[in-house]
Amino acid sequence: MGLGERLDAVRAEASGRGVTVVVDLHGKPVDLAFTREALSLRPDDLAAVIRDLAAEAATAAVTEARSILADVVPSDLLPS
């Protein structure tokens, strides 16, 4: 698999309060799942949980992509 394909395949997941969010490398949600716990939340609270989990998953996705890039780019050239 080439570098572009490896980066395109990056997915990261975060879960909490009955919500699971999966995002791609760009932080775009690609999957969203709810349990009964999540469905009992007020709409504003549910939206906040989704936003927070998406941000957490996006951070993990960038970390994974950084690891992939470290295979081909010297670490001193990668932003910290």
Backbone as CSV, one residue per row, in Angstrom:
resi,resn,N_x,N_y,N_z,CA_x,CA_y,CA_z,C_x,C_y,C_z
1,MET,0.853,-1.174,0.000,0.000,0.000,0.000,0.899,1.237,0.000
2,GLY,0.611,2.189,-0.869,1.404,3.406,-0.952,1.080,4.388,0.167
3,LEU,1.880,5.421,0.254,1.714,6.418,1.309,0.330,7.055,1.264
4,GLY,-0.104,7.480,0.083,-1.421,8.105,-0.045,-2.543,7.179,0.393
5,GLU,-2.432,5.929,0.011,-3.450,4.948,0.400,-3.445,4.721,1.905
6,ARG,-2.258,4.684,2.478,-2.169,4.493,3.934,-2.794,5.670,4.665
7,LEU,-2.543,6.883,4.178,-3.131,8.061,4.816,-4.644,8.100,4.610
8,ASP,-5.113,7.721,3.422,-6.554,7.674,3.160,-7.264,6.677,4.060
9,ALA,-6.558,5.647,4.481,-7.157,4.593,5.304,-7.189,4.935,6.790
10,VAL,-6.580,6.047,7.185,-6.539,6.401,8.607,-7.957,6.632,9.126
11,ARG,-8.266,5.964,10.221,-9.526,6.129,10.943,-9.194,6.105,12.426
12,ALA,-9.919,6.904,13.196,-9.736,6.884,14.646,-11.108,6.962,15.303
13,GLU,-11.214,6.342,16.461,-12.493,6.215,17.161,-12.369,6.748,18.582
14,ALA,-13.449,7.380,19.049,-13.545,7.795,20.446,-14.966,7.481,20.917
15,SER,-15.079,7.046,22.169,-16.383,6.666,22.719,-16.565,7.242,24.102
16,GLY,-17.819,7.509,24.441,-18.160,7.959,25.775,-19.621,8.325,25.848
17,ARG,-20.213,8.140,27.020,-21.605,8.493,27.299,-22.582,7.890,26.288
18,GLY,-22.229,6.708,25.795,-23.118,6.012,24.890,-22.997,6.409,23.436
19,VAL,-21.946,7.165,23.110,-21.716,7.615,21.741,-20.363,7.096,21.273
20,THR,-20.296,6.644,20.029,-19.029,6.282,19.404,-18.930,7.059,18.097
21,VAL,-17.805,7.771,17.943,-17.554,8.567,16.746,-16.283,8.040,16.087
22,VAL,-16.342,7.821,14.780,-15.169,7.442,13.996,-14.944,8.546,12.971
23,VAL,-13.690,9.038,12.891,-13.364,10.096,11.947,-12.225,9.654,11.035
24,ASP,-12.101,10.340,9.900,-10.974,10.097,9.005,-9.832,11.043,9.371
25,LEU,-8.801,11.048,8.576,-7.623,11.869,8.847,-7.958,13.352,8.937
26,HIS,-8.974,13.793,8.230,-9.349,15.203,8.210,-10.306,15.576,9.333
27,GLY,-10.644,14.616,10.186,-11.567,14.873,11.286,-13.024,14.773,10.874
28,LYS,-13.270,14.331,9.651,-14.637,14.185,9.146,-15.250,12.906,9.706
29,PRO,-16.418,13.011,10.348,-17.065,11.792,10.853,-17.405,10.838,9.715
30,VAL,-17.029,9.572,9.888,-17.351,8.544,8.903,-18.257,7.467,9.498
31,ASP,-18.439,7.501,10.823,-19.364,6.580,11.480,-19.762,7.187,12.816
32,LEU,-21.004,6.941,13.195,-21.544,7.484,14.437,-22.535,6.468,14.972
33,ALA,-22.366,6.067,16.234,-23.257,5.074,16.826,-23.711,5.545,18.202
34,PHE,-24.952,5.211,18.533,-25.548,5.607,19.815,-26.090,4.380,20.537
35,THR,-25.999,4.410,21.866,-26.688,3.421,22.697,-27.886,4.128,23.329
36,ARG,-28.647,3.389,24.077,-29.804,3.990,24.772,-29.352,5.118,25.705
37,GLU,-28.172,4.952,26.303,-27.654,5.999,27.194,-27.568,7.334,26.452
38,ALA,-27.033,7.311,25.251,-26.887,8.541,24.463,-28.243,9.125,24.114
39,LEU,-29.193,8.266,23.802,-30.507,8.749,23.391,-31.293,9.363,24.534
40,SER,-30.829,9.173,25.758,-31.502,9.787,26.911,-30.940,11.176,27.224
41,LEU,-29.878,11.578,26.517,-29.286,12.901,26.742,-30.135,13.988,26.095
42,ARG,-30.074,15.172,26.679,-30.719,16.335,26.054,-29.990,16.639,24.751
43,PRO,-30.670,17.191,23.764,-30.031,17.466,22.472,-28.739,18.283,22.579
44,ASP,-28.732,19.323,23.399,-27.517,20.130,23.549,-26.373,19.313,24.138
45,ASP,-26.696,18.461,25.113,-25.671,17.623,25.729,-25.146,16.580,24.746
46,LEU,-26.044,15.991,23.970,-25.636,15.000,22.970,-24.730,15.650,21.925
47,ALA,-25.088,16.832,21.475,-24.260,17.542,20.487,-22.873,17.826,21.056
48,ALA,-22.802,18.226,22.321,-21.507,18.509,22.948,-20.661,17.248,23.056
49,VAL,-21.282,16.129,23.400,-20.558,14.860,23.493,-20.002,14.490,22.120
50,ILE,-20.827,14.619,21.084,-20.375,14.287,19.731,-19.212,15.179,19.322
51,ARG,-19.309,16.483,19.578,-18.209,17.407,19.233,-16.930,17.037,19.963
52,ASP,-17.037,16.778,21.255,-15.848,16.452,22.059,-15.206,15.147,21.590
53,LEU,-16.029,14.140,21.321,-15.489,12.859,20.868,-14.891,12.977,19.475
54,ALA,-15.511,13.759,18.609,-14.954,13.962,17.266,-13.592,14.635,17.353
55,ALA,-13.448,15.606,18.239,-12.155,16.284,18.421,-11.113,15.310,18.964
56,GLU,-11.510,14.483,19.919,-10.593,13.484,20.482,-10.145,12.491,19.408
57,ALA,-11.100,12.021,18.617,-10.769,11.065,17.556,-9.900,11.723,16.485
58,ALA,-10.165,12.985,16.168,-9.363,13.698,15.161,-7.915,13.810,15.614
59,THR,-7.706,14.073,16.888,-6.347,14.135,17.424,-5.653,12.791,17.273
60,ALA,-6.373,11.723,17.562,-5.801,10.378,17.417,-5.500,10.069,15.947
61,ALA,-6.354,10.530,15.037,-6.130,10.295,13.610,-4.868,11.009,13.133
62,VAL,-4.674,12.234,13.591,-3.473,12.985,13.210,-2.225,12.301,13.774
63,THR,-2.317,11.803,14.986,-1.196,11.083,15.586,-0.852,9.844,14.767
64,GLU,-1.884,9.121,14.326,-1.649,7.938,13.499,-1.005,8.326,12.160
65,ALA,-1.501,9.394,11.552,-0.942,9.852,10.271,0.503,10.287,10.445
66,ARG,0.780,10.939,11.536,2.151,11.370,11.827,3.081,10.166,11.918
67,SER,2.592,9.095,12.517,3.375,7.862,12.615,3.640,7.278,11.225
68,ILE,2.643,7.327,10.370,2.808,6.836,8.996,3.833,7.693,8.263
69,LEU,3.737,9.003,8.403,4.672,9.902,7.735,6.096,9.737,8.261
70,ALA,6.227,9.400,9.534,7.549,9.232,10.133,8.330,8.106,9.459
71,ASP,7.623,7.211,8.784,8.295,6.132,8.049,9.037,6.650,6.823
72,VAL,8.629,7.815,6.303,9.217,8.308,5.058,9.805,9.728,5.172
73,VAL,9.452,10.446,6.245,9.925,11.812,6.430,10.752,11.861,7.714
74,PRO,11.945,12.457,7.661,12.737,12.573,8.898,11.948,13.322,9.980
75,SER,12.035,12.851,11.194,11.241,13.408,12.287,11.499,14.888,12.514
76,ASP,12.715,15.377,12.228,12.987,16.790,12.443,12.265,17.673,11.417
77,LEU,11.724,17.082,10.369,10.977,17.846,9.367,9.477,17.837,9.615
78,LEU,9.019,16.992,10.538,7.606,16.937,10.883,7.289,17.990,11.940
79,PRO,6.185,18.728,11.783,5.822,19.705,12.811,5.501,18.993,14.119
80,SER,5.757,19.670,15.232,5.462,19.038,16.523,4.091,19.347,17.018
